[in-house]
């Protein structure tokens, strides 16, 4: 049975994207050009383009054209990974912008998480960018008693996760994920448009029973995905 013509065009478009022949931002041929190349009607070509756009691989810009859409960054919920390594694995550039570093007396919730009821904690705010686009705001609180040299690190060159792993190897973690509407400041820092929600990941970590860090990570939901994969034995 012959393949439907629109499916043939759709498969061609998807293959060009999957094999990186058409990279992010590439303007694909017009529906008129596609219909001519495949000896099909323009309506058939449009159906094919719509199918690929509906699965998130293409972006239409009225009166301009249709372009290959940037693939959302991904992170696993089942692994604690260094964001710099994730971005490098995608072949992209990672940059950190330090907004603030401070020592403070924590509120009750943070104090309980870090077992620091009678002591101060360190706090950092950092924006992580991928190819110049902000994809994560890191708000991290660290047990000052256990990691006394934390604020001395240059967090424009080394990630907090990387440093903490080197001095207090991770043994336990608790993760909570929720969707929130970002504040005005959060929208500004992550370049999020109005009415676009934000992914909030709260992650507390321990090293050999000692509470080390509480990281609250914010991601723009239109540019980032959290995934998980479980392999079951049969």
Secondary structure, 3 states (H helix, E strand, C coil): CCCCHHHHHHHHHHHHHHCCCCCCCCECCCHHHHHHHCCCCHHHHHHHHHHHHHCCCEEEECCCEEEECCCCEEEECCCCCCHHHHHHHCCCCEEEEEEEEEEECCCHHHHHHHCCCCCCEEEEEEEEEECCEEEEEEEEEEECCCCCCHHHCCCCCCCHHHHHHHHCCCCEEEEEEEEEECCHHHHHHHCCCCCCEEEEEEEEEEECCEEEEEEEEEEECCCEEEECCCCCCC
